[in-house]
Amino acid sequence: MSLAVEVANVVRSFGRVRALAGVSLDVEEGEFFGLLGPNGAGKTTLISIIAGLTRADSGAARVLGSDVIADYRKARRALGVVPQELVFDPFFSVRETLEIQSGYFGIRHNDAWIDEILHHLDLTAKADANMRSLSGGMKRRVLVGQALVHKPPVIVLDEPTAGVDVELRQSLWAFIRKLNRDGHTIILTTHYLEEAEALCGRIAMLKAGRVVALDTTKNLLANVAGLTVRLVADRVPGAWQPRLQSQDGRVFVLGLDRYADLEALLAALRVDGIAIDEMALQETDLEQVFLRITGSGRPPATGSTS
Amino acid sequence: MIRIAGAGWLTLLYKELLRFWKVAFQTILAPVITALLYLLIFSHVLESRVSVFGGQIGYTAFLVPGLVMMSVLQNAFANTSSSLIQSKITGNMIFILLTPLSPADFFAAYVLGAMARGLVVGLGVFVVTLFFVPTLIAMPHPFWALAFVLLGSAILGTLGLVAGIWAEKFDQLAAFQNFLITPLTFLSGVFYSIHSLPPFWQSLSHANPFFYMIDGFRYGFFGLSDVSPALSLGIVAGCAFLLSLVTLALLRSGWKLRA
C-alpha cells in the first residue's frame, strides 16, 4: 500500500515553546486515522505543517508522495482540510463559497459535485443564504464542504465536531464514513475519545510534541487490562497493589485481565476483612488508554484548542 | 467539471472584484464624493488666488488630475490592505492558503483587484469633475496618463498587500495609512505645483515617488509638468518593479502568512 501522508522527524518551535519535538508517522491510503492528545500536544501544529500553513523547522512531510514545500501544488491538490476554527467569508453565500473554493483549485463547472456535497451535508435549502445568516453547526458543515470541493484523496479534519449538536454529529460521521468507504483517507483529531474509538482504525497519541503511542485502536485497547474495577473501600489487599491504576482517597481503580479475576479479588478482600462500600466494573475504553499513556490526571477537556 | 491548471488565480481575482463590488456604495461612491468635496472647496477658495504653470491653466483644471490620481492611489491601497487584514482577522485567509495558488498567483490576483478598484474610482472622479472642467476631456497625451495610472495603482496595490500582510490589527494598518500613505500623497503635489514651494521643500518633493506619479499623470492632461514625463515614468516603473520583486520574495518566504 502506498502512503497517504508521511511525516518524518518534524520539529517545530514557537519561540521557546517546542510544539513538535521530532514527530514521525505514516498514514496509509484508505485509512481512518486518529490523532489524539491533550491541549497543546501539537496536533494542530502537525496538521498545519502537513497542510503547508506552517513550515517545519526541520524534518519533512509528504502527501501522496509530494513534499508539502518543494511540491506544494500537488500536495495541496491531494489534501482537503477542515480547520478547527469556525471561519467564513461574510461576503458570500454558501454556494458562492463553494464555487470560489473550487475555482482556487482551477476547477470550473463543478456544480454537480457541489450539489452533491450540499445534499450530503444537508445544506441544499441554505445554498443561497449568506454565510453570516447560518448557525454554527451549518457553518461547520460548509467548512467540511469547502474541504471536499476538489475531491481530495486525503481529508484532514481538525476537531470537526466541536460545538456541533449530537444529531448533526451523527450525520456528519455517516458522511465521513461514506467518504472513507469510497476510498478517501481520513485523518481526524478529536477530543471525543469514544468517537475516535468508534471510527479510527489506527491512532497516534501526541503529548508535548511527541508521539507517545501509535498503534491500531484494537491493540491500544488490548494493551491496557481488559477490565477495571472501581472500588470504594478503606484499602486494597497488599497482593493487589501492583494492579492499582489510580487512587483518589478511598476510591481505588484496579485493572483486571478477565472477569474470572474478580473472584480472586473478592476472595482477597474477604480474607483481609475489608468492607466494600461501592463497586463498579467497566470495560477498558480509549479514555483509559489515553490517561494511562499520556499520564495526565484527567481526560482532555472537550472544546477547542489552539 | 473542468480542471484548468494555473487558472486558480482568476478566481481569486474574481473574488477580490466581487468583494468591493458588493459594497460599491462604500468602496466606489464614497471616495468619489470625497474627491468632489475637495474639488468644490479648494477650487472655490483658491481658483482666483493660485497660479500654476505660469498661469497657463486654471487652478481647478490643475487640481482635477491630482484628485483623480489621489483617489486611484488611496483606493488601490485600501483594497488590498483591507481585504487582507479582514481575511486575517476573520481567519478566512486559510481558504486561500490551503490551495495550490502560488505566490505569483496570489500577488497577481490581489494587485489586479486593487488596480481595478483604483481605476473604477478614478474614472468616477474624472467623470464627475468633467461637469466642472469639461475641457479636460481633450487630453493631449492620454497614453501617458494611462501608463501612470496603471503603474501608480499597481504600486499602491502592492504596498497595500505588504501592509495587509504585515499588520496584525486594524490600528497598525491605520498607522501605515496615516503616517506613510496619506503624507506621501498629500505632499506629492496633488493640490499644488511644487514650483510654488520654497527650494528646500521642492528638492524634498523629488524624493517622493508619489510626486512623479502625479506629475506624470498631469502631463497627460496638459502636456505640462514639473519634471520630464520620461524621467517620471522611469522612476515610477523602477519603483513598481523593485517593489514587486521585494513583495514576491516576501510571499515566497511565507512571511507572516505561513509563520
Contacts between the chains, C-beta under 8 A, distances in Angstrom:
chain1	res1	chain2	res2	distance
A	51	B	98	5.9
A	52	B	97	7.3
A	52	B	98	7.6
A	52	B	258	6.8
A	53	B	94	6.8
A	53	B	97	5.6
A	53	B	98	7.2
A	53	B	258	6.0
A	54	B	258	6.2
A	54	B	259	6.9
A	55	B	254	6.1
A	55	B	258	6.0
A	72	B	100	6.9
A	73	B	100	3.9
A	73	B	102	7.3
A	74	B	100	7.8
A	76	B	98	6.4
A	76	B	99	6.2
A	76	B	100	4.6
A	77	B	100	5.4
A	79	B	98	7.6
A	81	B	98	5.4
A	83	B	91	7.8
A	83	B	94	5.4
A	85	B	91	5.2
A	85	B	94	7.9
A	87	B	90	6.3
A	87	B	91	3.7
A	87	B	92	4.9
A	87	B	94	6.3
A	87	B	95	7.7
A	88	B	90	7.5
A	88	B	92	6.1
A	89	B	87	7.7
A	89	B	90	7.4
A	89	B	92	4.6
A	89	B	95	7.2
A	90	B	90	7.2
A	91	B	18	7.0
A	91	B	19	5.4
A	91	B	22	5.7
A	92	B	18	7.8
A	100	B	11	5.9
A	100	B	14	7.6
A	100	B	15	5.3
A	101	B	95	6.0
A	101	B	99	7.8
A	102	B	11	8.0
A	103	B	7	7.7
A	103	B	8	6.6
A	103	B	10	7.4
A	103	B	11	2.8
A	103	B	12	7.9
A	103	B	14	7.1
A	103	B	15	8.0
A	104	B	8	4.7
A	104	B	11	5.4
A	104	B	12	6.4
A	104	B	95	7.4
A	104	B	96	6.7
A	104	B	99	3.9
A	104	B	100	7.9
A	104	B	101	6.0
A	105	B	3	7.4
A	105	B	8	6.0
A	105	B	99	5.9
A	105	B	100	6.5
A	106	B	3	5.4
A	106	B	4	4.8
A	106	B	5	5.8
A	106	B	6	6.6
A	106	B	7	4.4
A	106	B	8	4.7
A	106	B	100	7.7
A	107	B	1	6.0
A	107	B	2	7.0
A	107	B	3	5.2
A	107	B	4	7.9
A	108	B	1	7.6
A	108	B	2	4.8
A	108	B	3	7.9
A	108	B	4	6.4
A	108	B	7	7.4
A	109	B	1	5.8
A	109	B	2	5.4
A	110	B	1	4.9
A	112	B	1	6.9
A	113	B	1	6.2
A	146	B	95	6.4
